[in-house]
Amino acid sequence: MHKVLMSLFFAVLSAFILSGCSSLAIKDESEVTLNPLKVHEECMELQPKDVLSYSFNASGPVDFNIHFHEGEKISYPVSRKNISGHEGNYSPAKEQIYCLMWTNVQKTTVQLSYIFKVEKK
């Protein structure tokens, strides 16, 4: 059984490579409840040729950013304050772990729905 599954896997992988597709996509969609003064993060490794597409809607204003860590330093290539929705694309300058982060700065619970997709080139 294991040999059959491995053969099938390699056949599908070979067909994918031979078809000329050069990009793979990572996609996630979720809905979360953000309690007052709490955060939600989605982190992923991005390469310089990758394209991260994202959008979100929240039931109340949140702070949103895309950030990465270099030792003690945190960089914020995208940062938006007090918004209830946003969409965009981000292409990183270097290989790094990047995080999408939403912060509920309200005194009440916020419902957050988001989707993101990483196109690997």
C-alpha positions in Angstrom: 0.0 0.0 0.0 2.8 2.4 0.9 4.6 1.8 -2.4 1.3 2.5 -4.3 0.8 5.8 -2.5 4.4 6.8 -3.1 4.1 6.0 -6.8 0.9 8.0 -7.0 2.5 10.9 -5.2 5.5 11.0 -7.5 3.3 10.6 -10.6 1.2 13.6 -9.6 4.3 15.6 -8.6 5.9 14.8 -12.0 2.8 15.8 -13.9 2.6 19.1 -12.0 6.3 19.9 -12.7 6.0 18.9 -16.4 2.9 21.0 -16.8 5.0 24.1 -16.5 3.5 25.4 -13.3 6.2 27.3 -11.4 4.2 28.6 -8.5 2.7 27.0 -5.5 0.1 28.8 -3.3 -0.5 28.7 0.5 -3.9 30.0 1.5 -5.8 30.4 4.7 -9.2 31.8 5.6 -10.4 32.2 9.1 -12.8 33.9 11.5 -11.7 34.7 15.1 -13.0 36.5 18.1 -10.6 39.2 19.4 -11.1 39.9 23.0 -10.4 43.5 24.3 -6.7 44.4 24.1 -5.8 41.0 22.6 -3.9 40.1 19.4 -4.2 37.5 16.6 -1.2 36.6 14.4 -0.6 34.5 11.3 3.1 33.9 10.6 4.8 32.4 7.5 8.2 32.2 5.8 8.3 34.4 2.7 11.0 34.6 0.0 11.8 37.8 -2.0 9.8 36.6 -5.1 6.7 35.6 -3.1 3.6 37.7 -3.2 1.4 37.8 0.0 -2.2 38.9 -0.8 -4.5 39.6 2.2 -7.8 41.1 3.1 -9.8 41.3 6.3 -13.0 42.8 7.8 -13.6 43.4 11.5 -16.8 44.3 13.4 -14.9 47.2 15.0 -11.7 49.1 14.5 -8.4 47.2 15.0 -4.7 47.9 14.5 -3.2 45.9 11.7 0.4 45.3 10.7 2.8 43.0 8.8 6.0 42.7 10.8 9.2 40.6 11.2 11.9 40.2 13.8 15.6 40.7 13.4 17.1 39.9 16.8 15.7 42.5 19.2 14.5 44.8 16.4 10.9 44.5 15.0 10.2 46.0 11.6 6.8 47.0 10.3 6.7 47.2 6.5 2.9 47.6 6.7 1.1 49.3 9.6 -2.5 50.6 9.8 -4.2 52.0 12.9 -7.9 52.0 13.8 -9.3 50.4 10.7 -12.1 47.8 10.3 -11.0 46.5 6.9 -8.1 46.5 4.6 -6.7 44.5 1.6 -3.4 44.6 -0.1 -0.3 42.8 -1.5 3.1 42.6 0.0 6.4 41.4 -1.6 9.2 41.0 0.9 12.7 42.3 0.2 14.4 39.3 1.9 13.8 35.8 3.2 12.2 36.1 6.6 9.4 34.9 8.8 6.6 37.6 8.4 3.5 37.9 10.6 0.1 39.4 9.9 -1.1 40.8 13.2 -4.4 42.3 14.3 -4.8 44.1 17.7 -8.1 44.8 19.3 -7.7 48.2 20.9 -11.4 48.4 21.8 -12.9 47.7 25.2 -15.4 45.3 23.5 -15.0 42.0 21.6 -14.4 42.3 17.9 -15.2 39.6 15.3 -12.4 39.3 12.7 -12.6 37.5 9.3 -9.6 37.3 7.1 -8.1 35.6 4.1 -4.5 35.5 2.8 -2.7 33.8 0.0 1.0 33.4 -0.6 2.1 32.8 -4.2 5.4 31.0 -4.3 7.3 31.9 -7.4 
